[in-house]
């Protein structure tokens, strides 16, 4: 059995809670899996990760001393 990092479990719980809060009905694991693997959602996740990485790289450049 594969273990899931705590941060991923918390993210899935947050998505699940959001669906229940906004629709009045919890999503099934199958519904969540289907939604999370849609091309549009994958593209959005990729974009968020790329922006986060760029932010880190930018911060690294501004923090490093320039001797």
N, C-alpha and C positions, 0 to 999 in steps of 0.2 A: 504494500500500500504506500502511495506517495503522500508525504506530509506537505501541508500548505503553510507557508510562512504566516505568522500572526498578522502582519500588515495586510496581506492579501485576504485573509479571512475577515478582518475588520472592514476592508473595502467592500467585500461582497455583502457583508451584513449591512453596511451603509446603503448600498444600492437596493438591497431587499427591503430595508425599512423605508426608503424613499418611495418605492413602488407601492408598498402597503399604505403609506401616509397619503399619497397623491391619488391613488385609485380606489382606496377602500378595501382592496383585496391583495393579499400577499402573492407574489409571483412564485411559481414552482421552480425548482432547480432547472428543469428542462427549459422553461421560458427564459430564465436568466442566461443560461448557457447559449441558447439560440440568439438572444439579443446581443450578447457580448461578442459573438463571433461574426456579426454582420459587418460587411465591408465598411460602411460609413462609420460605425463605432470603432472598428480597428484603426481606420484612418485618423479619427479624432484622438484616440489613445496615443498613436504614434506621434501626432503633432504635439500633444501635451508633453510627451517624454523628450522630444527634440527641443522644445522650448526650455524645459527644465535643465537639460544638458547645456544648452547655450548660455543660460543664466549662470550656471556653475562655472563654465569656461570664462565668461566675462568677468565674474567675480575673481577668479584665479588671476587673471591678467591685471586687474586693478589692485590686488593685494600684494603681488610680488614686488620686492624692491628692485629698482633699476640701477644697479651699480655700474 
